[in-house]
Amino acid sequence: MDEVSASELLAAFDSDSGIAGQVKSALISGAPFEIWLKPQSASMLRGILRGRLGSSQRRGKSIIGAVECLADLAERGERGLLLASVDDRKRGGYLFRLFLDPQPLKVVGCVGIGPSPEDESRADPA
């Protein structure tokens, strides 16, 4: 796998509801995305995510899907997963982190991190 298209990433979701629906809407609307094609162990990615979530919470950022995503990663143990990012912040959405099983390409976990209150106040031209 050398690269993944937006349509391939859209097809990697099992559902259209909840956070999956938000990510799919962002991709359909042309939100930029990036996929790192070197698999990393699910346990390592879970540890990194826990740290990032803690930091984001301390800065007042809204977070969606964290509990489910951490549980999904815990279930996968040392399995190699890909990490992807979908940035819907220009539309007022979230920066989504997706965790994908590479074969076949399937989203196994997703979390969305919103802007912090100070980010939003800096964006105001007032």
C-alpha positions in Angstrom: 0.0 0.0 0.0 1.7 3.2 -1.2 -1.1 5.7 -0.6 -4.8 5.8 0.3 -7.4 7.9 -1.5 -10.3 9.7 0.2 -12.7 7.2 -1.3 -10.7 4.3 0.1 -10.7 5.9 3.5 -14.5 6.5 3.3 -15.0 2.9 2.4 -13.0 1.8 5.5 -15.8 2.8 7.9 -18.3 0.2 9.1 -20.9 2.9 10.1 -22.3 6.2 9.1 -23.4 7.1 12.6 -21.8 9.2 15.4 -18.2 10.2 15.0 -17.9 8.0 11.8 -20.6 10.2 10.2 -18.7 13.3 11.1 -15.4 12.1 9.7 -17.1 10.9 6.5 -18.8 14.3 6.1 -15.5 16.0 6.5 -13.9 13.8 3.9 -16.7 14.3 1.4 -16.4 18.1 2.0 -12.7 18.0 1.0 -11.1 18.2 4.5 -7.4 17.5 4.3 -6.3 14.1 5.5 -3.0 12.2 6.0 -2.3 8.6 6.6 1.0 7.3 8.0 1.6 4.0 6.2 4.0 2.5 8.7 2.1 0.3 11.1 2.6 0.9 14.8 1.4 -1.4 17.7 -2.0 -0.6 19.0 -0.7 -0.5 22.6 1.9 2.1 21.7 -0.7 4.2 19.8 -3.1 3.9 22.8 -0.4 5.2 25.1 0.3 8.2 22.9 -3.4 8.9 22.5 -3.9 8.8 26.3 -1.2 11.4 26.7 -2.6 13.6 23.9 -6.1 13.4 25.3 -4.9 14.4 28.8 -3.1 17.4 27.4 -6.1 18.4 25.3 -8.4 18.2 28.2 -6.2 20.4 30.4 -6.3 23.0 27.6 -10.1 22.9 27.5 -10.5 21.2 24.2 -13.7 19.3 23.5 -13.1 15.6 22.8 -15.5 13.1 21.2 -15.1 9.3 21.0 -12.3 9.0 23.5 -13.6 6.2 25.7 -14.7 4.0 22.8 -11.4 4.6 20.9 -9.2 3.7 23.9 -11.2 0.5 24.4 -11.0 -0.4 20.7 -7.2 0.1 20.8 -6.9 -1.9 24.1 -8.7 -4.9 22.4 -6.0 -5.0 19.6 -3.0 -5.3 21.9 0.2 -5.4 19.8 -1.5 -5.6 16.4 0.0 -3.2 13.9 -2.3 -0.3 13.0 -2.1 2.7 10.8 -2.7 6.2 12.0 -4.6 8.8 10.0 -5.6 12.4 10.5 -8.6 14.2 9.1 -8.7 18.0 9.7 -12.2 19.5 9.7 -11.4 22.5 11.8 -11.8 25.0 9.0 -15.5 24.1 8.9 -15.7 24.4 12.7 -15.3 20.7 13.2 -12.7 18.5 14.8 -9.2 17.2 14.2 -9.9 13.5 13.9 -7.4 10.8 14.6 -8.2 7.5 13.0 -6.7 4.1 13.8 -6.9 1.6 10.9 -6.4 -2.1 10.4 -4.2 -2.2 7.2 -5.5 -5.5 5.8 -8.2 -5.1 4.8 -8.3 -1.3 5.4 -10.8 -0.7 8.1 -11.3 2.0 10.8 -11.0 0.3 14.2 -11.0 3.5 16.3 -11.6 7.2 16.0 -11.4 10.2 18.3 -12.1 13.9 17.6 -10.3 16.8 19.3 -11.9 20.3 19.0 -10.3 23.7 19.3 -9.6 25.0 22.8 -11.5 28.1 24.0 -8.4 30.3 23.5 -8.1 29.0 19.9 -11.6 30.1 19.2 -11.1 33.6 20.8 -8.0 34.2 18.8 -10.0 33.4 15.6 -12.5 36.2 16.5 -11.7 39.4 14.6 -13.4 41.5 17.3 
